[in-house]
Amino acid sequence: MQKQINIAIDFGINEQAVLYHGSCIDLLKKIPDKSIQLIVTSPPYNIGKEYEKKTKLSRYIEQQSQVIKECERVLSESGSICWQVGNFVDNGSIIPLDVLLYPLFIDLNLVMRNRIIWHFEHGLHCSRRFSGRYETIMWFTRKTKKYVFNLDPVRVPQKYPAKKYFKGPKAGQYSCNPLGKNPGDLWIVPNVKSNHVEKTEHPCQYPVELIERLVLSMTNEGDWVFDPFLGTGTSIIAAIMHNRRGAGAETEKKYVELAKNHILKTIDGTLKTRPMNKPVYDPKENGNKLITPPWQDAEENKATQLMLFEQRGKYCENS
């Protein structure tokens, strides 16, 4: 980043970045009505992580309701709320949090525009059920047709860019948008695990590229992006990277310091992040030897290695 950005410790409408150490409710009370363009967050899942106290599910929903009501108050007329959640687990039974939280948004007269599935390939391995490999992003706006949605900045490469209309008045013309296609509502983005370039000590860190797509599509330059459960600062980082303003609250001091350090690196251009739309790492394509089962016999092993050598592509950094 070329311009100087100061990190404020309290909200001011003319600030560029606000990192608040404390309750998001306290910070929200300082934010003017209808001043935030995008509210994006991944709240605690009530599963007993170090930064939360597991409580009764009814109490958890009540706490979320308080935050969501304040978020609706500060949401601009053309703004969006993106609430990214997974499952609450109770004695081996999973309860989808998006199902439980959905009525809270509807009761505030908001409209769900998409239920986006975020798919990732790594995580805990379950033995009594299929391992969870997705979470959801609920996208809400006000009841208006004038909400901000910029598709072009987040288009992805066409699968068949040379495809043409085969009949009708456009027969023979290319049928796809040259800028790329709509990414759809199923997003494959690697989650932040041990070998991810963005990995920190935070146990539930979400990737910058996931938030980048939301920032680019639902805000314009200079708009405010707010995260009530900031964690390592991902939402502010994504906002600053694309010339938006970012604000968020975090209760844990060690994560406030971590977020501050990452935001400063974003400002001076030294923070390492996984590039948006980078292909997911393919171990077979990249000749990774760990994909060869050690229990294969020698001939099978030799044939597999030969196949890998022949198909070996250009190495790219692990996701």
C-alpha positions in Angstrom: 0.0 0.0 0.0 1.3 3.5 -0.9 -0.9 5.7 1.2 -0.5 6.1 5.0 -3.3 4.4 7.0 -3.5 4.8 10.7 -5.2 2.0 12.9 -7.7 3.7 15.2 -8.7 2.0 18.5 -12.2 3.5 18.4 -14.7 4.1 15.7 -14.7 7.4 13.7 -16.6 7.8 10.5 -13.5 9.4 8.8 -11.1 6.6 9.9 -9.6 4.1 7.5 -9.1 1.2 9.8 -10.5 0.6 13.3 -9.3 -2.2 15.6 -11.4 -2.2 18.7 -10.4 -4.3 21.8 -13.7 -5.2 23.5 -17.2 -6.3 22.9 -18.7 -5.8 19.5 -21.9 -4.5 21.1 -20.0 -1.7 22.7 -18.4 -0.8 19.4 -21.6 -1.1 17.5 -23.2 1.5 19.8 -20.6 4.0 18.6 -21.4 3.4 14.9 -24.0 5.7 13.2 -27.2 4.3 11.7 -27.0 3.0 8.2 -23.3 3.8 7.8 -21.8 0.4 7.0 -21.9 -1.1 3.5 -20.8 -4.7 4.3 -21.0 -6.6 7.6 -19.2 -9.8 7.3 -18.2 -12.2 10.0 -17.7 -15.7 11.3 -19.1 -15.7 14.8 -18.2 -18.3 17.5 -20.1 -21.6 17.0 -20.6 -22.2 20.7 -18.4 -25.3 20.7 -16.1 -24.3 23.5 -13.1 -22.8 21.7 -10.6 -20.8 23.8 -12.2 -17.5 22.9 -15.7 -18.5 23.9 -17.6 -20.1 26.7 -20.0 -22.9 25.7 -23.5 -22.1 26.8 -27.0 -23.3 26.4 -28.1 -23.1 22.7 -31.0 -20.8 23.6 -28.6 -18.4 25.3 -26.3 -18.5 22.3 -29.1 -17.6 19.9 -30.1 -14.8 22.2 -26.6 -13.4 22.2 -26.4 -13.6 18.4 -29.8 -11.9 18.2 -28.5 -8.9 20.1 -25.5 -8.5 17.7 -27.5 -9.1 14.6 -30.1 -6.4 15.6 -27.3 -3.8 16.1 -25.8 -4.9 12.8 -29.1 -4.3 11.0 -29.3 -0.8 12.5 -25.9 0.2 11.1 -26.4 -1.4 7.7 -26.8 1.0 4.8 -29.8 1.0 2.6 -27.8 -0.7 -0.2 -25.7 -2.8 2.1 -25.2 -6.5 2.8 -24.8 -8.8 5.8 -22.8 -12.0 5.3 -22.9 -14.4 8.3 -20.6 -17.4 7.8 -21.3 -20.3 10.1 -20.9 -24.0 10.5 -22.5 -26.5 13.0 -23.1 -26.6 16.7 -22.3 -30.1 17.9 -24.2 -31.5 20.9 -23.3 -35.0 22.2 -22.5 -36.2 18.6 -25.5 -34.5 17.0 -24.9 -31.7 14.6 -27.2 -28.7 14.5 -26.8 -26.3 11.5 -26.4 -22.8 12.8 -27.6 -21.2 9.6 -31.0 -22.9 10.1 -31.2 -21.6 13.7 -30.0 -18.0 12.8 -32.0 -17.5 9.6 -35.2 -16.5 11.4 -33.3 -13.7 13.3 -32.6 -12.0 10.0 -36.0 -12.5 8.5 -37.6 -11.0 11.6 -35.6 -7.8 10.9 -37.2 -7.6 7.5 -34.0 -8.6 5.7 -34.0 -10.8 2.5 -31.7 -13.7 1.9 -30.0 -13.3 -1.6 -27.8 -16.4 -1.4 -26.9 -19.3 0.8 -23.3 -19.8 -0.3 -21.6 -23.1 0.3 -17.9 -22.7 1.2 -16.2 -26.1 0.5 -12.8 -27.0 1.7 -10.8 -30.3 1.7 -9.1 -30.4 5.1 -10.2 -30.7 8.7 -11.0 -33.1 11.5 -11.6 -36.7 10.5 -14.8 -38.1 12.0 -15.2 -41.8 12.8 -19.0 -41.9 13.6 -20.2 -39.7 10.7 -19.0 -38.2 7.5 -16.3 -35.6 8.0 -17.6 -32.0 7.7 -16.1 -30.3 4.7 -18.3 -27.2 4.2 -19.7 -24.2 5.9 -22.3 -21.7 4.8 -22.4 -18.0 4.2 -25.8 -16.4 4.5 -26.1 -13.2 2.5 -28.8 -10.8 3.4 -29.8 -7.3 2.2 -32.7 -5.0 2.8 -35.9 -5.3 0.8 -34.6 -3.2 -2.1 -33.5 -3.8 -5.7 -30.8 -1.2 -5.2 -28.4 -3.3 -3.1 -24.8 -3.2 -4.3 -23.7 -6.2 -6.3 -20.7 -6.0 -8.6 -20.3 -9.2 -10.5 -17.4 -8.3 -12.9 -14.6 -8.1 -10.2 -15.3 -11.6 -9.0 -15.9 -13.5 -12.3 -14.0 -16.7 -12.7 -12.6 -18.3 -15.9 -15.1 -19.8 -18.3 -15.0 -23.6 -18.6 -15.7 -23.5 -22.3 -14.6 -20.0 -23.5 -14.8 -21.0 -27.2 -18.5 -22.1 -26.9 -20.8 -20.5 -29.5 -24.6 -20.2 -30.0 -25.6 -23.0 -32.4 -29.0 -21.5 -33.5 -31.1 -18.4 -33.4 -30.1 -14.8 -34.3 -26.8 -15.1 -32.4 -25.7 -18.4 -34.1 -22.0 -18.5 -34.6 -21.3 -15.8 -31.9 -19.5 -16.6 -28.7 -22.0 -17.3 -26.0 -19.9 -16.6 -22.9 -18.9 -13.3 -21.2 -15.3 -12.6 -22.1 -14.7 -11.3 -18.6 -15.5 -14.8 -17.1 -18.5 -16.5 -15.6 -20.5 -16.0 -12.4 -18.7 -18.0 -9.6 -22.0 -19.5 -8.5 -23.0 -20.3 -4.9 -20.5 -23.1 -4.2 -17.0 -21.7 -3.5 -14.0 -24.0 -3.3 -11.5 -22.1 -1.2 -8.8 -23.9 0.9 -9.3 -23.4 4.6 -6.4 -22.1 6.7 -4.6 -25.1 8.0 -1.0 -25.9 9.0 0.7 -25.3 5.6 -1.4 -22.4 4.5 0.6 -19.2 3.9 -1.8 -17.2 6.2 -1.8 -19.6 9.2 -1.5 -18.1 12.7 -2.2 -19.5 16.2 -5.9 -18.7 15.9 -7.8 -22.0 15.8 -10.6 -20.9 13.5 -9.1 -18.4 11.0 -10.8 -17.9 7.7 -8.9 -17.2 4.5 -8.5 -13.7 3.1 -9.6 -14.7 -0.4 -13.0 -15.8 0.9 -13.7 -12.3 2.2 -12.1 -10.6 -0.8 -14.9 -12.0 -3.1 -17.5 -10.6 -0.7 -15.8 -7.2 -0.4 -15.3 -6.8 -4.2 -18.8 -7.8 -5.1 -20.8 -6.1 -2.3 -19.0 -2.8 -1.8 -17.4 0.1 -3.7 -14.1 1.8 -3.0 -14.3 3.9 0.1 -17.1 1.9 1.7 -17.1 0.6 5.2 -16.6 -3.1 5.9 -17.4 -4.2 9.5 -16.7 -7.5 11.3 -18.2 -7.8 14.8 -16.0 -10.9 15.6 -12.7 -9.9 14.0 -10.3 -12.7 15.1 -7.0 -12.2 13.2 -8.2 -9.2 11.2 -9.1 -10.9 8.0 -12.0 -8.7 7.1 -10.1 -5.4 7.7 -7.2 -6.9 5.7 -9.5 -7.7 2.7 -11.0 -4.2 2.9 -7.7 -2.4 2.9 -6.3 -4.5 0.1 -9.1 -3.1 -2.1 -9.3 0.5 -1.0 -12.2 0.1 1.4 -12.4 1.1 5.1 -12.4 -1.7 7.7 -13.5 -1.9 11.3 -13.9 -4.8 13.8 -14.0 -5.8 17.4 -12.1 -8.6 19.2 -12.2 -9.5 22.9 -9.0 -11.5 23.1 -5.9 -9.2 23.5 -3.5 -11.7 21.9 -5.6 -11.7 18.7 -5.9 -7.9 18.8 -2.1 -7.7 18.7 -2.0 -10.4 16.0 -4.6 -8.6 13.9 -2.8 -5.3 14.3 0.5 -6.8 13.1 -1.3 -8.3 10.0 -3.1 -5.0 9.2 0.2 -3.1 9.4 1.8 -5.6 7.0 -1.2 -5.2 4.7 -0.7 -1.4 4.7 3.0 -1.7 3.9 2.5 -4.5 1.3 4.4 -7.2 3.1 1.6 -9.5 4.3 1.6 -12.9 2.5 -1.9 -14.1 1.5 -3.1 -16.8 -0.9 -4.1 -15.0 -4.2 -7.8 -14.9 -5.0 -8.7 -17.5 -7.6 -5.4 -19.4 -7.4 -6.2 -23.0 -8.4 -6.5 -25.5 -5.6 -3.3 -27.5 -5.2 -3.5 -30.9 -7.0 -1.0 -33.4 -5.5 -1.2 -35.8 -8.4 -0.6 -33.0 -11.0 2.4 -31.8 -9.0 4.0 -35.2 -8.6 3.6 -35.5 -4.8 5.0 -38.9 -3.8 2.7 -39.1 -0.7 -0.2 -40.0 -2.9 1.4 -43.5 -3.6 0.0 -46.1 -1.2 3.0 -47.8 0.5 1.1 -51.1 0.5 1.2 -51.4 -3.3 3.5 -54.0 -4.8 6.7 -52.9 -6.5 5.3 -53.1 -10.1 2.2 -51.1 -9.2 4.4 -48.6 -7.4 6.7 -48.3 -10.4 3.8 -47.8 -12.8 2.2 -45.1 -10.5 5.5 -43.2 -10.3 5.9 -43.3 -14.0 2.4 -42.0 -14.5 3.1 -39.2 -12.1 6.4 -38.3 -13.9 4.6 -38.1 -17.2 1.8 -36.0 -15.8 3.9 -33.8 -13.7 2.9 -30.2 -14.1 4.5 -27.0 -13.0 4.9 -26.8 -9.2 2.8 -24.3 -7.4 2.9 -23.6 -3.7 0.7 -25.8 -1.5 -2.7 -24.2 -0.7 
